[in-house]
Amino acid sequence: MTHTTDIRPYRIDIPQADLDDLRDRLARTRWPAVIKGTGWERGVPVDYLKELAEYWRTEFDWRAQEAKLNEFPQFVTTVDGQDIHFLHVRSPEPNALPLILTHGWPSSIVEFTAMIGPLTDPAAYGGDPADAFHVVVPSIPGYGFSTPVREAGWGNLFRVAQAFAEMMRRLGYERYAAQGGDVGAGVAGMLAMLEPERVVATHVNGPTPYPFGPPLELDGLSDDERARAERFNEFKDDGLGYLHLQSTRPQTVGYGLTDSPVQQLAWIVEKFKEWTDPAAELPDDAVDRDRLLTNVSIYWFTGTGVTAAHSTYEGMQAFRQFIEESAGLGNDDDPSAHEDAPALPPGGVAVFAADNSIRHLVDPMGSVVHWSEFDRGGHFAGMETPDLLTGDVRQFFRAYR
């Protein structure tokens, strides 16, 4: 990898002209007609999105949210020609364990902002100082402020993990922990494979089976597992529209995401409806409305709806290739060929109420050493239930400090 080693301070400062342009575009939205008797089963309802878009236009205070984000020290470093943006908050505790937290889609650094204080300074939040972490929260290339993306290939999670490993090295962290969900879970896993001698352990939330594989068999499952499997099969039947588009035609869908703030809003809000705690009636019942719109605004102001879609395309192409190659491996492979491979760091998993994770399917070899299940939260656990995710992260990594 070619790179320079400098780390540069960064501050979010969206031009006022961009805020004015957003409000103007929202005011001029051409809304589709309402079809009576339809609801979320066909996508985001018009009435709901109109009200949310109007709040975004007239009441949401980006400058206040921008100021909150800028309270965290932020930096950019360039690896392999790509700018990598990240938050870096050091703990006041001298023995804190470095921890990299990686978001997924359609999320951003906003997902972890409510966790940073409790993780870096647990004593200030009623916790044990021995659980402290130095926290690093990067924006995946093509997401948020890790832009522009100048070449194809950054959807390859191994390449992302290489860049993040170099970033951690530049920060002086030769030993660290990794956590993530969705795409971030993949990055955490790749970091563990790439540098098992440096990554002490990995923790992920909400792992699920391969979405383009066959439906899950229900026989032999417990009641809880059956409910998760049925939800996953339903998702495969009618919830994969976004994934088909982003993994096959990212550029085509990217025009709407780049030109229309309402399209970008609907694209993300739909996932917050479908993937958050089932007890929440609306997306902003599961996640604070201003936090949700801060996440959406970052995609809009940085124009990363399309680059995130391209990352999905590249990632799914690589994943399909991996699945095909894995299926072609014979059972008579010489096991001695793998004897010299280093053991992977231990892994932990947190499963939340909306997750479709079934242990024996996502961990068929029984290698996960820590498995927690919660009756609240969902895909965006850091935003929905930061207390539960923070607590599970603390508990799991205690054994690896």
Number of C-alpha atoms within 10 A of each C-alpha: 10 9 13 11 14 11 16 11 12 16 15 12 10 14 9 10 8 12 16 12 11 19 16 12 16 19 13 8 14 10 11 7 7 11 9 6 5 10 14 12 9 8 15 18 16 17 12 12 16 15 11 19 22 14 15 23 18 11 10 18 14 17 14 11 16 16 13 11 18 15 10 16 15 21 17 22 23 20 20 14 14 21 22 27 27 26 25 19 20 20 22 15 17 12 14 21 24 26 28 24 25 29 26 22 20 20 27 23 23 22 22 22 19 16 19 24 19 24 27 25 24 21 17 12 12 9 15 13 20 17 23 27 31 24 26 23 24 26 25 32 23 27 31 29 25 21 19 17 16 11 8 11 17 23 24 19 24 21 17 21 23 18 25 24 23 20 24 17 15 14 14 10 16 13 18 24 25 27 25 23 26 20 22 24 24 21 29 29 26 19 27 25 18 16 17 18 15 17 25 23 26 27 25 26 28 24 23 18 17 14 13 12 9 10 17 16 11 15 7 8 13 11 10 10 17 18 14 22 23 16 16 20 19 13 16 18 11 10 16 13 12 15 17 15 17 22 18 17 14 23 16 13 18 23 13 16 23 19 13 17 22 23 18 22 23 20 19 23 23 17 19 23 21 18 19 28 27 17 13 15 11 17 20 19 15 24 23 13 16 17 17 21 24 22 21 25 20 22 28 22 18 18 22 25 29 23 26 25 29 25 26 24 24 21 20 20 15 17 15 13 12 12 12 11 10 10 9 9 9 8 7 6 9 9 8 8 8 9 9 7 9 11 11 18 19 19 22 21 27 23 26 25 21 23 28 26 24 21 16 10 14 15 14 10 8 10 11 16 10 15 16 12 15 15 12 20 27 26 27 30 28 24 24 22 20 20 15 17 23 18 15 20 22 20 13 21 23 12 9 13 16
